[in-house]
Amino acid sequence: MTSFFYNPKKAVTLYFTEITNKNLKYMSLAISQVPVAFNEPVRNYAPGSAEIKSLISTYKKMWKNKVEIPMIIDGKEVKTNEKVSLHSPQDHQHTLGYYHKGTKKHVDDAIKSCLAARENWANLPWEQRASIFLKAADLLAGPYRDKINAATMIGQSKNVYQAEIDSACEAIDFLRFNVEFMTELYSEQPISADGIWNRAEYRPLEGFTYAITPFNFTAIALNLPTSMALMGNVVVWKPSATQIYSAKVIMDILIEAGLPAGVINMVFSGGAETSKQILEHPDFAGIHFTGSTEVFQSLWKQIGENIHKYKTYPRIVGETGGKDFVIAHPSSVPSQVATALVRGSFEYQGQKCSAASRAYVPKSLWSDIKKIMGDQLSEIKMGSPEDPKNFVNAVIDKASFDKCKGYIDRAKKSKEAKVIFGGKCDDKKGWFVEPTVIETTNPHYESMEQEIFGPILTLYVYEDKDWHKTLKLVDETSPYALTGAVFAQDRYAINEATKALENAAGNFYINDKPTGAVVGQQPFGGARASGTNDKAGSKMNLLRWVSARSIKENFLSPTDYKYPFLG
């Protein structure tokens, strides 16, 4: 049994717990305060610095060494007869190694492992869980930093800086801040009247949970399963097939940090088959998802069709697509708008859910913005992340390359659009798509409305007098509502845009690019077709992975049924 006692002066939890595990009894009487969370400082990797030399050296070593990546089920390496080769986006002819693909049996094994581990993990004092993930954060910040960054650069084609802010800093932030958020959540307790003690317990969900993670952020791949596990849940984790290289490093870190067997089981089975099997299981208790809108809607539908099978209503948390916008007011500063568009659209090849992919620019400023963008884009270098001077690298795979090329080719032939910057595609060695800007005369042109997930920005020039109408256009053009930005010096215009676009973006930026949310500072997530807006990087997300129990204790129980009004 575990009970939580709130100390309002220190805003921490005093807990009493006793568990029995292999004849070991553990009683803790403590008021525990976790280390204060802080955002991990970002290394700048200046040319010639020791840190850039160390990282590139690690990159080169890992590039040469062929890896074998097994699944991890019940804390054990699981190998199969089906090996799938791994290739780097910047050199698809180079084999990094291979991973072992799983079957339905391995999914069953992962579920069984979760359910076997659940009781001990749920009953483990929260401090012990916290210690594991705080240690993982320190391992990431220290001995594993180069390795996780290099794995992300090699397997996902991120440049030095993009890898650092993602796979190192954001991942570390998730681990540290989630521990702090957990203690804040546990500390939230009800008031008590005289003679009564009310308290709340935040129990893990009953059953097992399921994490599906994307290729584009190593930090997301780490956060989705660990945020659930931190709150006492057990997890089946399916990483993206194009992120397995860095997923292995994540599991290595968690195991070294002391994560018990069966708490997080990493499987590499087929996506549709894995989900079907998991979502039909009566002990399925929740899904934490980041990926496409279509897949998420399909999963939700499957959950609905199976709702009668479950022991408890599952928690459904998803962050999906985006068609993120930048709108500039006539009072905005052209150099600021141009820089935000170049950075916001083309960092990590536009493969961010938050990337700016549609822009609305006033006619009076367009010539200045266009010139500055052209000057900046002419300086950008594209190539392998091994060369830190390359700002743009390869898109993730052939499917992405073909999709991007299709949009570019159609724009070149369209009467409503023209490619004004970039437009070159080269797949001879890697999947390289040049940063491309399309200008359209039709605000509903296909690349203004459809998610591309590549280095393509489509821009519409509006008449200055149509500012108010354009705000409405921005709001109604896309089914998504993830991120967006307004640029203006006119405070009335900023206020108007903030109100007009309140439902168009879960993360809204004023005079800044619509990317780069920081854990603890800008909790991330959107609504509409962009997800459930449960805000990763905040206490709100952790609340989804607990089931609260209210406890009332009466110190002086009545001995007569008669209330005073009865006389």
Disulfide bonds with the S-S distance in Angstrom:
none
